[in-house]
Amino acid sequence: MFDNLLGSFWPYTIDGLILGAIYGLVALGYTMVYGVLRLINFAHSEVFMIGTMAAAFVVMTMGITQPLTGFALVGGLLLMVLAGGLASAGSAALLERIAYRPLRKRGASRLAALISAIGASLFLQELFALVIIPHVFNRPQQGRNQMGVARIMQKDVLFTIGGAQIRIDQVIIFAASILMMILLDLLVNRTKIGRAIRATSQDPETAVLMGVDIDKVVRATFLIGGLMAGVAGALFVLQFEVTKFSIGFLLGIKAFTAAVLGGIGNIRGALVGGMFLGLIENYGAGIFGSGWKDVIAFTVLVLVLMFRPTGILGESLQQARA
Amino acid sequence: MIRFAPLGRALAVVAAAGLALTACGGSGSSSDGDTSAAPTTLKIGFMGDLSGENSGIVIPPRNGAQLAVDQYNATNPKVKVELIPYDSRADATTAVSLAQQAIKTDKIVALVGPAFSGESKQAVPVLEEAKIPNISASATNVDLAKNGWKYWHRVVPNDGVQGPAIADFIVGAAAAKNVFVVDDKSEYGKGLGDAVRGELKTKGATVTDDSLDPNATDYSSTVNKVAAAKPDALFFGGYYAAAGKLLKQLRDKGVTAKFFSADGSLDKGLIEGAGEQQAEGALIGCPCRIPTAGETDANVKKFADDYKAKFGADPLIYATEGYDAMTAFLKAIQSGATTSDAINEAVGKSDFDGISKHIKFDPNGEPAAKSIYIYQVKAGQIGLLGDTMTAKLG
């Protein structure tokens, strides 16, 4: 039982960390919106889906038949990440403007916003399944099918750690995720808009009295969360080379779980929660078989919340830590 | 706007009722008031996932059934047939309510489908109760035949035949001794995986197993387990969407074991999902008979040409079986059966050469002919290798 995990400890660890980094990036969107608005943005999984679609669209438009190399590859990768990030950031901001702000202005309950989020999520999925994938991607009658994406780079093995082969795409995904996290941390802790975000999450009313434009803060929060999810989407496409209209569903649940594990509202917690979840999933699968992956992950979630209801790092966006 | 909606709906209901009334009046007068006269058009349903993720293996049999109906109607028979599609999206609950709708509202006399095993398990009892004969072109779960259903049939051999036949091929022609078996935990995938595991063990192969979630994308834990087991061959029981992702991730990890799967994965989507390079050489077993490019059988070739002329696409998986299932009904109707019961009785006595195989049913609804074919991916195309009993690996 355990010999399988011990025999392949490093491969499980590496794959867990890389998937965890993607969970972490998506989890940021949940955690930041929760920190500022006390709202679970359930349409965030579709923001991630839009990021994967934008990246897939870039690859499709480039008409790749052979994997790229050199500058063409660097340019292609940047374009993918940029397209994913921008498309997701834009759609997250639009989502806020259409689905949440009108409710917020009328002082509707949080439950109403939650229903609005679920509605927006279904709307976006169907929009892609019925309109965008058949027409923009030119796949008539296949809106609900999985879509393969051409291979943009040769996935060569760079080096090995304890029997685990590390491929170049895995290094890029991991490095890019960590870089995005560091940039975000700097943004929130060192800039004016970051201070406004922290102030709003601590006490929205006082923040308004101090001259913080709350609409601007909320928009910025959605933009940043969307950007992170879009980058995650592009990296996801780079690694798995598939997407579909409902790709965000399962990943969204996992990322939300990661946000709660790390302490919802806590930015660094999102990364920690993501990595933790990725590792637990893979170790659990290694010991009990992959069919038990989710059972193990969610059992651990329950256990963590039982003893630390605010997650591993606590709800600390309010405490001006991150 | 919203306020007027209920009124609009009420108007629609009244209008529909009016139409229904006139329809009744019309048919009444044309048959000279004799209500027991046979209707001139019978409705036969087709049920399966027509727009969902696995529609790639349901649309070809639907087209096959449609082709059979069109060819039949073109002969100007006394009793015409109309095909009504029911899109269950492979969801059992939807399938049940669609079956009820088909029986009560549309008054179908027979049904081709349900396409998949999971939905069949739930929807067939509804059909059975209403005494509607049904023939599935693609549901292969073993237990379906053990329910004592009298109106249920299928034109494909079940997983109990398919699984062991593929397993025999794995240890026989492919000469594998150490085999890894993965399933997707579905009604279909698990049943098939277990059938393969059982036969492999009987034949003395070492079997390691694992399962995966078809909706997930990251299969690294399964891939790592496979890499550690260093198998000669791997069998996946599940559908093509997951098979493609799994195959790609296996090859990217450097696993070179021969990849086997079954009918659920026999779709170009497998090659798209895995990538042409990674999919090369993958072997897929199937109880289905797909017309291939260099077809030698004259009947199959004619079917393929007619199909292509009508739908502008090559007949893919289960197209011939969909055609044969519908033909069984059409032959029954041709022989004079117009009620569900009479059609069921005539179908039970079917004995004709179909496109896919000789069509004859055992008393429990299983097909009498039980060949399993094996296909291989070569340069982005799926080609027929032959019957599992005789095919050789090049």
Interface residues (C-beta under 8 A of the other chain):
Chain A: N4 G7 S8 P11 Y12 D15 G16 L19 Q141 Q142 G143 R144 N145 Q146 M147 G148 R151 K155 V157 Q165 R167 F236 F240 E241 V242 K244 S246 I247 F249 L250 L251 E281 N282 A285 G286 G289 S290 G291 K293 D294
Chain B: S51 G52 E53 S55 G56 I59 K185 D209 D210 S211 L212 D213 N215 A216 T217 D218 Y219 S220 S221 T222 N224 K225 A227 A228 A241 G244 K245 K248 Q249 D252 K253 G254 G269 E272 G273 A274 G275
